[in-house]
Amino acid sequence: MPEPLKLESVGWRVVTPENIDEVWAELGASGKNVVLFALTDDGYKTLSLNFGQIRNFILTQNEMLIKYKLYYEPEIKEEVKE
């Protein structure tokens, strides 16, 4: 089986009309190029649903790999059960 992914953490900031100036100033003070990617609440919901579908697809593929492995390599049945 493939090794699990080791993903880097991502820092999310919620930007609203009330805090946009503060967030923009903090980002500018960091000395890095400032780029904002924005989503509406509906867009964020869609993004979340899409990641849910991706997760389910990966889990399904993983389950299929296990079943193929058990079928074609019956001697590993005990390893998979553990």
N, CA, C and O atoms as a Tinker XYZ file with bonds, in Angstrom:
   328  protein
     1  N      0.849000   -1.184000    0.000000    73     2
     2  CA     0.000000    0.000000    0.000000    64     1     3
     3  C      0.892000    1.242000    0.000000    63     2     4     5
     4  O      1.967000    1.240000    0.599000    81     3
     5  N      0.448000    2.282000   -0.662000    73     3     6
     6  CA     1.249000    3.515000   -0.663000    64     5     7
     7  C      1.299000    4.150000    0.716000    63     6     8     9
     8  O      0.402000    3.976000    1.541000    81     7
     9  N      2.375000    4.890000    0.939000    73     7    10
    10  CA     2.507000    5.608000    2.208000    64     9    11
    11  C      1.466000    6.723000    2.265000    63    10    12    13
    12  O      1.135000    7.312000    1.236000    81    11
    13  N      0.948000    7.019000    3.458000    73    11    14
    14  CA     0.003000    8.145000    3.572000    64    13    15
    15  C      0.704000    9.454000    3.215000    63    14    16    17
    16  O      1.909000    9.609000    3.411000    81    15
    17  N     -0.075000   10.378000    2.694000    73    15    18
    18  CA     0.474000   11.689000    2.357000    64    17    19
    19  C      0.842000   12.448000    3.616000    63    18    20    21
    20  O      0.161000   12.352000    4.637000    81    19
    21  N      1.914000   13.196000    3.532000    73    19    22
    22  CA     2.306000   14.081000    4.631000    64    21    23
    23  C      2.159000   15.503000    4.110000    63    22    24    25
    24  O      3.086000   16.062000    3.523000    81    23
    25  N      0.996000   16.073000    4.331000    73    23    26
    26  CA     0.679000   17.382000    3.787000    64    25    27
    27  C      1.127000   18.498000    4.714000    63    26    28    29
    28  O      1.153000   18.343000    5.935000    81    27
    29  N      1.475000   19.614000    4.115000    73    27    30
    30  CA     1.836000   20.802000    4.868000    64    29    31
    31  C      0.554000   21.491000    5.337000    63    30    32    33
    32  O     -0.479000   21.416000    4.672000    81    31
    33  N      0.631000   22.154000    6.476000    73    31    34
    34  CA    -0.546000   22.869000    6.954000    64    33    35
    35  C     -0.683000   24.189000    6.201000    63    34    36    37
    36  O      0.305000   24.783000    5.770000    81    35
    37  N     -1.903000   24.622000    6.057000    73    35    38
    38  CA    -2.218000   25.859000    5.356000    64    37    39
    39  C     -2.879000   26.800000    6.349000    63    38    40    41
    40  O     -3.761000   26.398000    7.108000    81    39
    41  N     -2.446000   28.052000    6.338000    73    39    42
    42  CA    -3.059000   29.043000    7.223000    64    41    43
    43  C     -4.216000   29.729000    6.526000    63    42    44    45
    44  O     -4.032000   30.360000    5.485000    81    43
    45  N     -5.391000   29.613000    7.084000    73    43    46
    46  CA    -6.579000   30.242000    6.533000    64    45    47
    47  C     -6.903000   31.490000    7.332000    63    46    48    49
    48  O     -6.790000   31.495000    8.558000    81    47
    49  N     -7.296000   32.521000    6.660000    73    47    50
    50  CA    -7.782000   33.739000    7.303000    64    49    51
    51  C     -9.171000   34.019000    6.763000    63    50    52    53
    52  O     -9.379000   33.987000    5.550000    81    51
    53  N    -10.107000   34.287000    7.626000    73    51    54
    54  CA   -11.442000   34.685000    7.210000    64    53    55
    55  C    -11.424000   36.208000    7.103000    63    54    56    57
    56  O    -11.182000   36.911000    8.084000    81    55
    57  N    -11.683000   36.699000    5.902000    73    55    58
    58  CA   -11.651000   38.132000    5.647000    64    57    59
    59  C    -13.081000   38.614000    5.448000    63    58    60    61
    60  O    -13.824000   38.089000    4.619000    81    59
    61  N    -13.440000   39.605000    6.212000    73    59    62
    62  CA   -14.778000   40.189000    6.132000    64    61    63
    63  C    -14.644000   41.681000    5.852000    63    62    64    65
    64  O    -13.547000   42.230000    5.959000    81    63
    65  N    -15.730000   42.338000    5.500000    73    63    66
    66  CA   -15.648000   43.792000    5.318000    64    65    67
    67  C    -15.146000   44.504000    6.576000    63    66    68    69
    68  O    -14.532000   45.567000    6.491000    81    67
    69  N    -15.410000   43.918000    7.728000    73    67    70
    70  CA   -15.004000   44.545000    8.984000    64    69    71
    71  C    -13.507000   44.431000    9.260000    63    70    72    73
    72  O    -12.948000   45.294000    9.937000    81    71
    73  N    -12.841000   43.387000    8.752000    73    71    74
    74  CA   -11.419000   43.207000    9.081000    64    73    75
    75  C    -10.488000   43.270000    7.875000    63    74    76    77
    76  O     -9.294000   43.005000    8.013000    81    75
    77  N    -10.999000   43.609000    6.708000    73    75    78
    78  CA   -10.183000   43.585000    5.498000    64    77    79
    79  C     -8.964000   44.495000    5.604000    63    78    80    81
    80  O     -7.875000   44.107000    5.182000    81    79
    81  N     -9.121000   45.702000    6.161000    73    79    82
    82  CA    -7.977000   46.627000    6.257000    64    81    83
    83  C     -6.898000   46.074000    7.181000    63    82    84    85
    84  O     -5.708000   46.165000    6.879000    81    83
    85  N     -7.313000   45.506000    8.296000    73    83    86
    86  CA    -6.361000   44.924000    9.252000    64    85    87
    87  C     -5.615000   43.742000    8.631000    63    86    88    89
    88  O     -4.392000   43.644000    8.741000    81    87
    89  N     -6.351000   42.858000    7.987000    73    87    90
    90  CA    -5.731000   41.678000    7.357000    64    89    91
    91  C     -4.784000   42.108000    6.247000    63    90    92    93
    92  O     -3.678000   41.580000    6.132000    81    91
    93  N     -5.210000   43.058000    5.434000    73    91    94
    94  CA    -4.375000   43.536000    4.326000    64    93    95
    95  C     -3.077000   44.138000    4.855000    63    94    96    97
    96  O     -2.006000   43.900000    4.297000    81    95
    97  N     -3.172000   44.923000    5.939000    73    95    98
    98  CA    -1.982000   45.536000    6.537000    64    97    99
    99  C     -1.041000   44.463000    7.094000    63    98   100   101
   100  O      0.171000   44.552000    6.901000    81    99
   101  N     -1.577000   43.460000    7.776000    73    99   102
   102  CA    -0.748000   42.376000    8.324000    64   101   103
   103  C     -0.038000   41.623000    7.206000    63   102   104   105
   104  O      1.151000   41.320000    7.304000    81   103
   105  N     -0.776000   41.326000    6.151000    73   103   106
   106  CA    -0.166000   40.592000    5.036000    64   105   107
   107  C      0.912000   41.439000    4.363000    63   106   108   109
   108  O      1.969000   40.922000    4.003000    81   107
   109  N      0.658000   42.716000    4.194000    73   107   110
   110  CA     1.640000   43.600000    3.582000    64   109   111
   111  C      2.882000   43.751000    4.435000    63   110   112   113
   112  O      3.985000   43.863000    3.901000    81   111
   113  N      2.727000   43.755000    5.749000    73   111   114
   114  CA     3.856000   43.906000    6.663000    64   113   115
   115  C      4.742000   42.663000    6.701000    63   114   116   117
   116  O      5.879000   42.724000    7.167000    81   115
   117  N      4.228000   41.550000    6.218000    73   115   118
   118  CA     5.010000   40.313000    6.247000    64   117   119
   119  C      6.162000   40.335000    5.251000    63   118   120   121
   120  O      7.068000   39.506000    5.331000    81   119
   121  N      6.131000   41.281000    4.310000    73   119   122
   122  CA     7.189000   41.369000    3.315000    64   121   123
   123  C      7.029000   40.391000    2.163000    63   122   124   125
   124  O      7.879000   40.343000    1.274000    81   123
   125  N      5.971000   39.622000    2.162000    73   123   126
   126  CA     5.713000   38.667000    1.088000    64   125   127
   127  C      4.747000   39.287000    0.084000    63   126   128   129
   128  O      4.046000   40.250000    0.394000    81   127
   129  N      4.718000   38.734000   -1.102000    73   127   130
   130  CA     3.736000   39.175000   -2.080000    64   129   131
   131  C      2.350000   38.839000   -1.556000    63   130   132   133
   132  O      2.113000   37.732000   -1.072000    81   131
   133  N      1.448000   39.782000   -1.651000    73   131   134
   134  CA     0.099000   39.587000   -1.117000    64   133   135
   135  C     -0.837000   39.170000   -2.241000    63   134   136   137
   136  O     -0.973000   39.861000   -3.251000    81   135
   137  N     -1.474000   38.031000   -2.044000    73   135   138
   138  CA    -2.467000   37.523000   -2.976000    64   137   139
   139  C     -3.617000   36.984000   -2.152000    63   138   140   141
   140  O     -3.411000   36.220000   -1.209000    81   139
   141  N     -4.802000   37.372000   -2.502000    73   139   142
   142  CA    -5.974000   36.859000   -1.794000    64   141   143
   143  C     -6.819000   36.037000   -2.761000    63   142   144   145
   144  O     -7.077000   36.452000   -3.891000    81   143
   145  N     -7.236000   34.881000   -2.304000    73   143   146
   146  CA    -8.186000   34.061000   -3.036000    64   145   147
   147  C     -9.478000   34.131000   -2.247000    63   146   148   149
   148  O     -9.481000   33.892000   -1.039000    81   147
   149  N    -10.553000   34.449000   -2.900000    73   147   150
   150  CA   -11.800000   34.664000   -2.176000    64   149   151
   151  C    -12.873000   33.671000   -2.616000    63   150   152   153
   152  O    -12.938000   33.260000   -3.774000    81   151
   153  N    -13.699000   33.309000   -1.664000    73   151   154
   154  CA   -14.860000   32.466000   -1.915000    64   153   155
   155  C    -16.059000   33.084000   -1.217000    63   154   156   157
   156  O    -15.932000   33.709000   -0.164000    81   155
   157  N    -17.200000   32.902000   -1.806000    73   155   158
   158  CA   -18.422000   33.244000   -1.097000    64   157   159
   159  C    -18.741000   32.090000   -0.160000    63   158   160   161
   160  O    -18.077000   31.055000   -0.209000    81   159
   161  N    -19.735000   32.249000    0.682000    73   159   162
   162  CA   -20.114000   31.136000    1.552000    64   161   163
   163  C    -20.590000   29.945000    0.726000    63   162   164   165
   164  O    -20.344000   28.797000    1.095000    81   163
   165  N    -21.273000   30.214000   -0.396000    73   163   166
   166  CA   -21.692000   29.116000   -1.272000    64   165   167
   167  C    -20.487000   28.454000   -1.941000    63   166   168   169
   168  O    -20.459000   27.235000   -2.107000    81   167
   169  N    -19.497000   29.257000   -2.324000    73   167   170
   170  CA   -18.286000   28.709000   -2.926000    64   169   171
   171  C    -17.520000   27.826000   -1.956000    63   170   172   173
   172  O    -16.997000   26.778000   -2.335000    81   171
   173  N    -17.456000   28.263000   -0.682000    73   171   174
   174  CA   -16.771000   27.457000    0.331000    64   173   175
   175  C    -17.517000   26.145000    0.558000    63   174   176   177
   176  O    -16.899000   25.096000    0.739000    81   175
   177  N    -18.843000   26.209000    0.548000    73   175   178
   178  CA   -19.650000   24.994000    0.707000    64   177   179
   179  C    -19.365000   24.030000   -0.449000    63   178   180   181
   180  O    -19.205000   22.828000   -0.236000    81   179
   181  N    -19.303000   24.561000   -1.666000    73   179   182
   182  CA   -19.005000   23.723000   -2.834000    64   181   183
   183  C    -17.621000   23.108000   -2.724000    63   182   184   185
   184  O    -17.441000   21.925000   -3.012000    81   183
   185  N    -16.635000   23.909000   -2.306000    73   183   186
   186  CA   -15.276000   23.398000   -2.113000    64   185   187
   187  C    -15.269000   22.257000   -1.099000    63   186   188   189
   188  O    -14.617000   21.234000   -1.310000    81   187
   189  N    -15.985000   22.437000   -0.015000    73   187   190
   190  CA   -16.063000   21.416000    1.028000    64   189   191
   191  C    -16.726000   20.138000    0.496000    63   190   192   193
   192  O    -16.255000   19.035000    0.772000    81   191
   193  N    -17.795000   20.284000   -0.250000    73   191   194
   194  CA   -18.470000   19.116000   -0.830000    64   193   195
   195  C    -17.560000   18.404000   -1.826000    63   194   196   197
   196  O    -17.532000   17.175000   -1.872000    81   195
   197  N    -16.817000   19.169000   -2.620000    73   195   198
   198  CA   -15.887000   18.559000   -3.577000    64   197   199
   199  C    -14.810000   17.747000   -2.865000    63   198   200   201
   200  O    -14.482000   16.639000   -3.288000    81   199
   201  N    -14.258000   18.305000   -1.777000    73   199   202
   202  CA   -13.242000   17.556000   -1.025000    64   201   203
   203  C    -13.847000   16.298000   -0.398000    63   202   204   205
   204  O    -13.170000   15.277000   -0.277000    81   203
   205  N    -15.101000   16.369000   -0.007000    73   203   206
   206  CA   -15.781000   15.181000    0.508000    64   205   207
   207  C    -15.882000   14.105000   -0.556000    63   206   208   209
   208  O    -15.677000   12.925000   -0.273000    81   207
   209  N    -16.198000   14.511000   -1.786000    73   207   210
   210  CA   -16.274000   13.547000   -2.881000    64   209   211
   211  C    -14.906000   12.946000   -3.186000    63   210   212   213
   212  O    -14.787000   11.746000   -3.432000    81   211
   213  N    -13.882000   13.785000   -3.167000    73   211   214
   214  CA   -12.517000   13.287000   -3.396000    64   213   215
   215  C    -12.137000   12.283000   -2.317000    63   214   216   217
   216  O    -11.573000   11.230000   -2.611000    81   215
   217  N    -12.447000   12.611000   -1.069000    73   215   218
   218  CA   -12.138000   11.706000    0.048000    64   217   219
   219  C    -12.846000   10.366000   -0.135000    63   218   220   221
   220  O    -12.231000    9.313000    0.036000    81   219
   221  N    -14.133000   10.396000   -0.480000    73   219   222
   222  CA   -14.877000    9.156000   -0.688000    64   221   223
   223  C    -14.302000    8.348000   -1.843000    63   222   224   225
   224  O    -14.237000    7.121000   -1.769000    81   223
   225  N    -13.884000    9.027000   -2.911000    73   223   226
   226  CA   -13.287000    8.340000   -4.052000    64   225   227
   227  C    -11.996000    7.640000   -3.637000    63   226   228   229
   228  O    -11.765000    6.487000   -4.002000    81   227
   229  N    -11.167000    8.330000   -2.883000    73   227   230
   230  CA    -9.904000    7.739000   -2.425000    64   229   231
   231  C    -10.165000    6.548000   -1.514000    63   230   232   233
   232  O     -9.502000    5.519000   -1.637000    81   231
   233  N    -11.119000    6.676000   -0.606000    73   231   234
   234  CA   -11.447000    5.551000    0.277000    64   233   235
   235  C    -11.949000    4.351000   -0.513000    63   234   236   237
   236  O    -11.606000    3.211000   -0.201000    81   235
   237  N    -12.766000    4.606000   -1.542000    73   235   238
   238  CA   -13.274000    3.527000   -2.389000    64   237   239
   239  C    -12.132000    2.851000   -3.144000    63   238   240   241
   240  O    -12.074000    1.623000   -3.218000    81   239
   241  N    -11.222000    3.655000   -3.704000    73   239   242
   242  CA   -10.077000    3.098000   -4.425000    64   241   243
   243  C     -9.191000    2.281000   -3.492000    63   242   244   245
   244  O     -8.699000    1.217000   -3.867000    81   243
   245  N     -8.990000    2.778000   -2.287000    73   243   246
   246  CA    -8.184000    2.057000   -1.301000    64   245   247
   247  C     -8.815000    0.700000   -0.984000    63   246   248   249
   248  O     -8.120000   -0.312000   -0.895000    81   247
   249  N    -10.119000    0.693000   -0.817000    73   247   250
   250  CA   -10.824000   -0.560000   -0.519000    64   249   251
   251  C    -10.695000   -1.536000   -1.688000    63   250   252   253
   252  O    -10.534000   -2.739000   -1.480000    81   251
   253  N    -10.765000   -1.019000   -2.917000    73   251   254
   254  CA   -10.605000   -1.884000   -4.090000    64   253   255
   255  C     -9.199000   -2.472000   -4.146000    63   254   256   257
   256  O     -9.029000   -3.649000   -4.463000    81   255
   257  N     -8.193000   -1.658000   -3.839000    73   255   258
   258  CA    -6.818000   -2.161000   -3.834000    64   257   259
   259  C     -6.652000   -3.291000   -2.822000    63   258   260   261
   260  O     -6.000000   -4.295000   -3.106000    81   259
   261  N     -7.232000   -3.125000   -1.666000    73   259   262
   262  CA    -7.148000   -4.174000   -0.640000    64   261   263
   263  C     -7.801000   -5.443000   -1.137000    63   262   264   265
   264  O     -7.246000   -6.528000   -0.969000    81   263
   265  N     -8.978000   -5.330000   -1.749000    73   263   266
   266  CA    -9.682000   -6.521000   -2.248000    64   265   267
   267  C     -8.895000   -7.218000   -3.358000    63   266   268   269
   268  O     -8.809000   -8.446000   -3.381000    81   267
   269  N     -8.319000   -6.436000   -4.279000    73   267   270
   270  CA    -7.488000   -7.034000   -5.324000    64   269   271
   271  C     -6.289000   -7.740000   -4.713000    63   270   272   273
   272  O     -5.944000   -8.854000   -5.107000    81   271
   273  N     -5.664000   -7.092000   -3.761000    73   271   274
   274  CA    -4.484000   -7.668000   -3.117000    64   273   275
   275  C     -4.849000   -8.987000   -2.419000    63   274   276   277
   276  O     -4.108000   -9.965000   -2.513000    81   275
   277  N     -5.970000   -9.008000   -1.732000    73   275   278
   278  CA    -6.406000  -10.230000   -1.054000    64   277   279
   279  C     -6.721000  -11.342000   -2.057000    63   278   280   281
   280  O     -6.466000  -12.518000   -1.795000    81   279
   281  N     -7.274000  -10.958000   -3.201000    73   279   282
   282  CA    -7.621000  -11.957000   -4.212000    64   281   283
   283  C     -6.373000  -12.528000   -4.888000    63   282   284   285
   284  O     -6.242000  -13.741000   -5.048000    81   283
   285  N     -5.454000  -11.632000   -5.284000    73   283   286
   286  CA    -4.290000  -12.068000   -6.046000    64   285   287
   287  C     -3.117000  -12.494000   -5.182000    63   286   288   289
   288  O     -2.207000  -13.171000   -5.660000    81   287
   289  N     -3.127000  -12.110000   -3.934000    73   287   290
   290  CA    -2.043000  -12.479000   -3.018000    64   289   291
   291  C     -2.653000  -13.011000   -1.726000    63   290   292   293
   292  O     -2.559000  -12.358000   -0.687000    81   291
   293  N     -3.274000  -14.180000   -1.775000    73   291   294
   294  CA    -3.997000  -14.691000   -0.605000    64   293   295
   295  C     -3.121000  -14.896000    0.630000    63   294   296   297
   296  O     -3.628000  -14.936000    1.751000    81   295
   297  N     -1.808000  -15.026000    0.431000    73   295   298
   298  CA    -0.935000  -15.242000    1.587000    64   297   299
   299  C     -0.838000  -14.006000    2.478000    63   298   300   301
   300  O     -0.346000  -14.105000    3.602000    81   299
   301  N     -1.291000  -12.857000    2.011000    73   299   302
   302  CA    -1.204000  -11.650000    2.843000    64   301   303
   303  C     -2.494000  -11.372000    3.600000    63   302   304   305
   304  O     -2.603000  -10.339000    4.261000    81   303
   305  N     -3.464000  -12.260000    3.521000    73   303   306
   306  CA    -4.742000  -12.034000    4.195000    64   305   307
   307  C     -4.560000  -11.730000    5.677000    63   306   308   309
   308  O     -5.243000  -10.867000    6.228000    81   307
   309  N     -3.659000  -12.424000    6.303000    73   307   310
   310  CA    -3.446000  -12.206000    7.739000    64   309   311
   311  C     -2.858000  -10.828000    8.005000    63   310   312   313
   312  O     -3.202000  -10.200000    9.007000    81   311
   313  N     -1.973000  -10.338000    7.126000    73   311   314
   314  CA    -1.374000   -9.016000    7.310000    64   313   315
   315  C     -2.419000   -7.911000    7.210000    63   314   316   317
   316  O     -2.401000   -6.957000    7.988000    81   315
   317  N     -3.331000   -8.046000    6.247000    73   315   318
   318  CA    -4.346000   -7.018000    6.039000    64   317   319
   319  C     -5.340000   -6.991000    7.185000    63   318   320   321
   320  O     -5.836000   -5.923000    7.542000    81   319
   321  N     -5.638000   -8.127000    7.760000    73   319   322
   322  CA    -6.585000   -8.193000    8.868000    64   321   323
   323  C     -6.061000   -7.479000   10.101000    63   322   324   325
   324  O     -6.845000   -6.988000   10.913000    81   323
   325  N     -4.748000   -7.416000   10.252000    73   323   326
   326  CA    -4.159000   -6.788000   11.417000    64   325   327
   327  C     -4.291000   -5.351000   11.312000    63   326   328
   328  O     -3.853000   -4.624000   12.203000    81   327
